[in-house]
Amino acid sequence: MTADKQIIAGDYILTMDPRNRVIKDGAVLINGGTIEAVASLSEVTASNPGVIVRKTANSVIMPGLVNAHAHSGFLRGTAEHLPVWDWLTLHINPMHRMLQPHEAEAASFLCYAESVVGGTTTVVDMWRFMDGSAKAASAIGNRLVAVPYVGEHPEYNYFDTLDMNEAMIENWHRKVDGRVNVWVGLEHLFYADEAGQQRAIALAKKHRTGFHTHCSEAEIELAEFDKRYGKRPMYALHDLGFFEAPLTMIAHGVWLDSAEVELISKYNVSVAHNPVSNMKLASGIARVGEMLAAGVPVGIGTDGEKENNNFDMFEEMKVASLLGKLKDLDAAAMDSWDVLRMATIEGAKAIGLDHEIGSLEAGKRADLIAVRTDTPRMTPVFGEGAYFNLQHNLVHAVRGSDVSLTMVDGRILVEDGVLKTADLKDIIAEIHRIAPPHFARRAAWLADNREGTPQWTKG
């Protein structure tokens, strides 16, 4: 973390403050890792003579993006055109059976590097052996919410355990200058027996940290919840005590009904919306507009590389907007400003970090990105007047490759589109080294277990 003051200037500053304020010829004054002022360049330089100005020409400066739900991994393009059930039992869970710590760490290096190059500064990563993930975030420089993939059930003994989860909290939570946070995780409620479920809640309350799980992703879950608990998923989670955690975030929430949306709006419960993954796995379309209207914080997530194929949050914003319009058959649904907020300040709220990140305001951490405006995708660009279109271009036109600068805590991680904190070629080469033997081990296991892994064993 740099100790000196610096000024980052651009053609426009998109603050994402409560008024969605845009400052033409603006600047952000940074002291160490903290934002001290956001105003016009002339104002900032007048009150801070002698401070070096880094002018990113032809750019919009905006908050770094928040990926509210992701999985590190290296299965990209190898589990395609499958319904979620076959995808899990024949590809994903067998991968977890074979996964080794060094492979998990290499996967996190790859995914965090891809994230920061594309303008994502905070990643909520549900993954395995997450000491390696914390080391990767420490090296790459991104902000991380680490959520161990926990299975606390005899049939899911190839996942991380709550003992491992608690050790992660004790060793890493709020470490690395506060950039690493650790939550309690369950892959799914059904991946834990009753004792494991209650211990997960107790751990989140004991350590005052968040709890994260997948739920209501596929329609098939509804019948299983009814069979086990005689109620819909959110009511089951509520009655079991999961909403007593300091913060509970549900990944997907595709099949919530209106009553469930109203229920979770009364608690500190948020949702991570994963539009590309929900489309690719044919899971369905979440009631995002209804959730936002009810006051439920909703962030946007990419999900993993295997169910999305990239970590481009700009692409995810576009799909979130278009899918919302399609769901309601309303071209005005999922307004560009709403989607931008979901990827920035609303996403930060969904993970309980809106007091630190998500907008460019004095007192917050200096997590910001510069997006080029001199590309065909951003042309024409109007930052003021009747044809103002910054928000629309950012949501519907920009790609992660248009990001020229990424900064976290006042430290530049990406400059001119190039990762500065690690060698991307080495990261990619390591994945090419470890992937073939991993796939060979998985194939050998599947040869002896042709039906794959058991799924949703009764607790």
C-alpha positions in Angstrom: 0.0 0.0 0.0 1.5 3.3 -1.0 2.0 6.0 1.6 2.1 9.0 -0.7 -0.7 11.1 -2.0 -1.7 10.7 -5.6 -4.3 12.1 -8.0 -6.1 9.9 -10.6 -7.8 12.0 -13.2 -10.0 11.1 -16.2 -12.4 12.7 -18.6 -15.3 11.6 -16.4 -15.6 10.3 -12.8 -18.5 8.0 -12.3 -18.9 8.1 -8.5 -21.8 5.7 -8.0 -22.7 7.7 -4.9 -26.3 8.0 -3.9 -27.0 10.5 -6.7 -25.0 8.6 -9.3 -22.9 11.8 -9.6 -20.7 12.2 -12.7 -17.9 14.7 -12.7 -16.5 15.9 -16.1 -12.7 16.4 -16.1 -12.7 15.0 -12.6 -10.1 13.6 -10.2 -9.8 11.3 -7.2 -7.4 12.3 -4.5 -5.9 9.2 -2.8 -3.8 9.1 0.4 -2.3 5.7 0.9 -5.2 3.4 0.2 -8.0 5.8 1.1 -9.9 8.3 -1.0 -9.7 11.8 0.4 -11.6 13.8 -2.2 -13.6 13.4 -5.4 -14.1 16.6 -7.4 -13.0 18.4 -10.6 -9.4 18.2 -11.4 -9.0 21.9 -11.0 -10.4 21.8 -7.5 -8.3 18.8 -6.4 -5.0 20.2 -7.8 -5.6 23.7 -6.4 -6.0 22.3 -2.9 -3.1 19.8 -3.3 -0.3 21.5 -5.1 2.7 19.4 -5.8 0.8 16.1 -5.7 1.5 14.0 -8.8 -1.4 13.7 -11.2 -1.9 10.5 -13.2 -4.1 11.5 -16.1 -5.7 8.6 -17.8 -6.6 10.1 -21.2 -9.9 9.1 -22.9 -11.3 7.4 -19.9 -14.1 7.0 -17.4 -12.9 6.5 -13.8 -15.4 4.4 -11.8 -15.4 2.1 -8.8 -13.9 -1.4 -9.3 -16.5 -4.0 -9.9 -17.7 -6.5 -7.3 -18.1 -10.1 -8.4 -20.6 -11.3 -5.8 -20.3 -15.1 -6.5 -17.5 -17.0 -8.3 -15.6 -20.2 -8.1 -12.0 -20.5 -9.0 -11.2 -23.4 -11.3 -9.7 -24.7 -14.5 -12.5 -26.7 -16.1 -13.3 -24.0 -18.7 -14.9 -25.5 -21.8 -14.8 -29.1 -20.6 -18.3 -29.6 -19.1 -20.6 -28.1 -21.8 -24.3 -28.6 -22.9 -25.3 -30.4 -19.7 -28.2 -30.1 -17.3 -27.1 -29.1 -13.8 -27.6 -32.6 -12.4 -25.3 -34.4 -14.9 -23.0 -31.4 -14.7 -22.6 -31.8 -11.0 -22.5 -35.6 -10.6 -20.2 -36.4 -13.6 -17.9 -33.3 -13.8 -17.9 -30.9 -10.8 -18.1 -33.2 -7.8 -15.6 -35.7 -9.3 -13.3 -32.7 -9.8 -13.5 -31.9 -6.1 -12.7 -35.5 -5.3 -9.5 -35.3 -7.2 -8.5 -31.6 -6.4 -5.2 -31.0 -4.7 -4.1 -27.9 -2.8 -1.5 -26.8 -5.3 -4.1 -27.1 -8.1 -6.6 -25.0 -6.2 -4.1 -22.3 -5.6 -3.1 -22.2 -9.2 -6.7 -21.8 -10.2 -7.2 -18.9 -7.9 -4.1 -17.2 -9.4 -5.6 -17.6 -12.8 -9.1 -16.4 -11.9 -8.0 -13.4 -9.8 -5.6 -12.3 -12.6 -8.4 -12.5 -15.1 -10.6 -10.5 -12.8 -8.4 -7.6 -12.1 -7.4 -7.3 -15.8 -11.1 -7.0 -16.6 -11.9 -4.4 -14.0 -13.1 -6.6 -11.1 -11.4 -5.5 -7.8 -13.4 -7.7 -5.4 -14.2 -11.4 -5.8 -16.4 -13.5 -3.6 -14.8 -16.9 -4.2 -16.3 -20.2 -3.0 -13.5 -22.6 -3.5 -11.3 -25.2 -1.9 -8.0 -25.2 0.1 -8.4 -21.5 0.4 -5.1 -20.8 2.1 -3.9 -20.9 -1.5 -6.6 -18.4 -2.6 -5.6 -16.0 0.1 -2.0 -16.2 -1.0 -3.1 -15.6 -4.6 -5.1 -12.5 -3.6 -2.2 -11.3 -1.5 0.1 -11.5 -4.6 -2.3 -10.3 -7.3 -3.7 -7.5 -5.1 -7.4 -8.0 -5.4 -9.9 -7.8 -2.6 -11.2 -11.3 -1.6 -14.2 -12.7 0.3 -13.1 -16.3 0.7 -15.9 -18.8 1.2 -14.8 -22.4 1.6 -16.7 -25.0 -0.3 -17.9 -27.0 2.8 -19.5 -30.4 2.9 -20.3 -31.4 6.4 -21.8 -34.8 5.7 -20.4 -38.4 5.3 -21.3 -38.5 1.6 -19.6 -35.2 0.9 -16.4 -35.8 2.7 -14.3 -34.8 -0.3 -15.2 -31.1 0.3 -13.6 -28.7 2.8 -14.8 -29.1 6.4 -16.1 -26.6 8.9 -12.8 -27.2 10.9 -10.9 -26.0 7.8 -13.4 -23.1 7.4 -12.8 -21.9 11.0 -9.0 -22.2 10.6 -9.3 -20.0 7.5 -11.2 -17.4 9.5 -8.7 -17.5 12.3 -5.7 -17.3 10.0 -6.9 -14.9 7.3 -10.0 -12.9 8.1 -9.3 -9.1 7.7 -5.7 -9.9 7.0 -3.5 -8.6 4.1 -4.3 -4.9 5.0 -7.9 -5.9 5.4 -8.2 -7.1 1.8 -9.0 -10.7 2.7 -12.3 -11.5 4.4 -13.4 -15.0 5.3 -17.0 -16.2 5.6 -18.6 -19.5 6.5 -19.8 -21.5 3.6 -21.9 -24.5 2.7 -22.0 -25.8 -0.9 -25.7 -26.4 -0.3 -27.9 -26.9 2.7 -28.2 -30.6 1.7 -24.4 -31.0 1.8 -24.5 -30.9 5.6 -26.3 -33.0 8.1 -28.3 -31.4 10.9 -25.3 -31.0 13.2 -23.2 -29.5 10.4 -26.0 -27.0 9.5 -26.2 -25.8 13.1 -22.4 -25.6 13.5 -22.2 -23.5 10.4 -24.7 -21.0 11.8 -22.8 -21.0 15.2 -19.5 -20.3 13.4 -20.8 -17.3 11.5 -22.3 -15.9 14.7 -19.2 -16.7 16.8 -16.8 -14.9 14.3 -19.3 -12.2 13.3 -18.8 -13.0 9.6 -21.0 -13.7 6.7 -22.6 -17.0 5.6 -22.9 -18.0 1.9 -24.6 -21.0 0.2 -26.2 -22.0 -3.1 -30.0 -22.2 -2.9 -33.0 -22.2 -5.2 -30.8 -22.4 -8.3 -32.7 -25.3 -10.0 -36.4 -26.0 -9.9 -35.7 -29.6 -8.7 -34.7 -28.2 -5.3 -38.3 -27.1 -4.5 -39.6 -30.7 -4.4 -36.7 -31.8 -2.3 -37.2 -29.0 0.2 -40.9 -29.8 0.4 -40.0 -33.5 1.0 -37.5 -32.8 3.8 -39.0 -29.7 5.5 -42.5 -29.3 4.1 -41.8 -25.8 3.0 -40.1 -23.7 0.4 -36.3 -23.1 0.7 -36.2 -19.6 2.2 -38.7 -20.6 4.9 -36.6 -23.7 5.7 -33.4 -21.6 6.0 -35.2 -19.2 8.2 -36.6 -21.8 10.5 -33.3 -23.6 10.8 -31.7 -20.3 11.9 -29.5 -19.3 9.0 -30.9 -15.8 8.9 -29.5 -15.3 12.4 -26.0 -15.0 10.9 -24.7 -11.4 10.7 -25.2 -11.6 6.9 -26.5 -14.4 4.8 -26.0 -14.3 1.0 -27.9 -16.7 -1.3 -26.3 -17.6 -4.6 -28.7 -17.7 -7.5 -32.2 -17.5 -5.8 -33.7 -18.2 -9.2 -36.8 -20.0 -7.9 -37.8 -17.7 -5.0 -41.5 -16.8 -5.1 -43.0 -13.4 -4.0 -43.6 -14.6 -0.4 -39.9 -15.7 -0.1 -38.7 -12.3 -1.5 -40.8 -10.6 1.2 -39.5 -12.9 3.9 -35.8 -12.3 3.1 -36.4 -8.6 2.8 -37.0 -8.5 6.6 -33.6 -9.9 7.4 -30.0 -9.2 6.6 -30.1 -11.5 3.6 -28.7 -10.7 0.1 -28.7 -12.4 -3.2 -25.9 -13.0 -5.8 -27.5 -13.0 -9.2 -25.6 -15.0 -11.8 -27.4 -14.4 -15.1 -24.9 -16.1 -17.6 -24.7 -19.2 -15.4 -28.4 -19.4 -14.9 -28.9 -19.3 -18.7 -26.1 -21.7 -19.5 -27.3 -24.4 -17.1 -31.0 -23.6 -18.0 -31.8 -22.9 -14.4 -34.3 -20.1 -15.0 -34.6 -16.4 -14.6 -34.5 -14.8 -11.1 -37.0 -12.2 -9.9 -34.2 -9.5 -9.6 -36.5 -6.5 -10.2 -38.9 -7.7 -7.5 -36.0 -8.3 -5.1 -34.6 -4.8 -5.6 -38.0 -3.3 -5.2 -38.4 -5.1 -1.9 -35.1 -3.7 -0.7 -33.1 -7.0 -0.9 -29.5 -6.2 -1.8 -28.6 -7.9 -5.0 -25.1 -8.2 -6.4 -24.0 -9.7 -9.7 -21.7 -12.7 -9.9 -20.1 -14.6 -12.8 -20.3 -18.0 -11.1 -17.3 -20.2 -12.0 -15.2 -20.5 -15.2 -16.9 -23.8 -15.9 -20.5 -22.5 -15.9 -19.7 -19.2 -17.5 -16.4 -19.5 -19.3 -15.1 -16.1 -18.3 -15.0 -13.7 -15.4 -16.0 -10.6 -17.4 -18.3 -8.6 -15.2 -19.0 -6.1 -18.0 -20.5 -9.0 -20.0 -22.4 -10.1 -16.9 -23.9 -6.6 -16.5 -25.2 -6.7 -20.1 -26.7 -10.1 -19.8 -28.3 -9.1 -16.4 -30.0 -6.2 -18.1 -31.1 -8.1 -21.2 -32.4 -11.1 -19.2 -34.4 -8.8 -16.9 -36.0 -7.2 -20.0 -36.8 -10.6 -21.5 -38.3 -11.9 -18.3 -40.8 -9.0 -18.0 -41.1 -8.4 -21.7 -40.4 -4.8 -20.8 -37.6 -2.9 -22.6 -37.4 -0.5 -19.7 -36.8 -3.2 -17.1 -33.3 -3.5 -15.5 -32.3 0.1 -16.1 -28.6 0.6 -16.8 -28.1 2.6 -13.6 -29.6 -0.2 -11.6 -27.4 -2.7 -13.2 -24.3 -0.6 -12.7 -25.2 -0.2 -9.0 -25.6 -4.0 -8.7 -22.0 -4.4 -10.0 -20.6 -1.7 -7.7 -22.3 -0.2 -4.6 -25.2 -2.6 -4.4 -22.9 -5.5 -4.8 -20.7 -4.1 -2.0 -23.8 -3.8 0.1 -24.7 -7.4 -0.7 -21.4 -8.5 0.8 -21.5 -6.1 3.7 -18.6 -3.9 2.5 -20.5 -0.9 1.2 -18.9 1.2 4.0 -15.5 0.4 2.4 -15.9 0.0 -1.3 -18.4 0.2 -4.2 -18.4 4.0 -4.8 -15.9 6.7 -5.2 -16.4 8.8 -2.0 -14.2 10.3 0.6 -13.3 7.9 3.3 -13.6 4.7 1.2 -10.9 2.5 0.0 -9.2 3.5 -3.3 -10.6 0.6 -5.4 -11.1 2.1 -8.9 -10.8 1.3 -12.6 -10.3 3.3 -15.8 -12.4 2.3 -18.8 -11.3 3.5 -22.2 -13.6 5.8 -24.1 -11.6 5.8 -27.4 -12.9 2.5 -28.6 -15.6 1.7 -31.2 -17.7 0.2 -28.5 -17.8 3.5 -26.5 -18.3 5.7 -29.6 -20.1 8.1 -29.5 -19.7 8.9 -25.8 -21.7 11.7 -24.2 -20.9 12.5 -20.6 -23.4 15.4 -20.3 -26.4 16.8 -22.1 -29.5 15.4 -23.6 -27.8 12.4 -25.1 -25.9 11.4 -21.9 -25.0 7.7 -22.4 -22.1 6.7 -20.1 -24.3 4.3 -18.1 -25.8 2.7 -21.2 -22.4 2.2 -22.9 -20.8 0.8 -19.8 -23.6 -1.8 -19.4 -24.4 -2.7 -23.0 -21.2 -2.0 -25.0 -18.0 -2.3 -22.9 -16.0 -5.5 -22.3 -13.4 -6.2 -19.7 -10.7 -5.8 -22.3 -11.5 -2.1 -22.4 -10.2 -1.6 -18.9 -6.9 0.2 -19.0 -6.2 0.7 -15.3 -7.1 -1.2 -12.1 -6.3 0.0 -8.6 -7.0 -1.6 -5.2 -6.2 0.2 -2.0 -4.3 2.8 -3.9 -2.0 0.3 -5.6 -2.0 -0.1 -9.4 -2.5 -3.7 -10.3 -3.2 -3.2 -14.0 -1.7 -0.5 -16.2 -2.4 0.0 -19.9 -4.3 -3.3 -19.7 -1.2 -5.2 -18.5 -1.1 -7.1 -15.1 1.7 -5.6 -13.1 1.7 -7.7 -9.9 2.4 -11.1 -11.5 3.5 -12.7 -14.7 0.3 -13.7 -16.5 2.2 -16.0 -18.9 3.6 -18.0 -15.9 0.1 -18.2 -14.4 -1.3 -19.6 -17.6 1.6 -22.0 -18.1 1.1 -23.4 -14.6 -2.6 -24.3 -15.4 -1.4 -26.0 -18.6 1.0 -28.0 -16.5 -1.4 -29.2 -13.8 -4.6 -29.6 -15.8 -3.8 -32.8 -17.7 -2.8 -35.0 -14.7 -5.9 -33.7 -12.8 -8.2 -34.7 -15.7 -6.5 -38.1 -15.9 -7.1 -38.8 -12.2 -10.7 -37.7 -12.6 -11.2 -40.0 -15.6 -9.7 -42.9 -13.7 -12.1 -42.4 -10.9 -15.1 -42.0 -13.2 -14.1 -45.3 -15.0 -14.8 -47.1 -11.7 -17.8 -44.9 -10.8 -19.7 -44.5 -14.0 -22.8 -43.0 -12.3 -20.6 -40.2 -10.8 -21.1 -38.9 -7.3 -24.2 -39.4 -5.1 -26.3 -36.2 -4.8 -28.5 -34.9 -2.1 -28.1 -37.7 0.4 -30.7 -37.6 3.2 -29.2 -36.0 6.3 
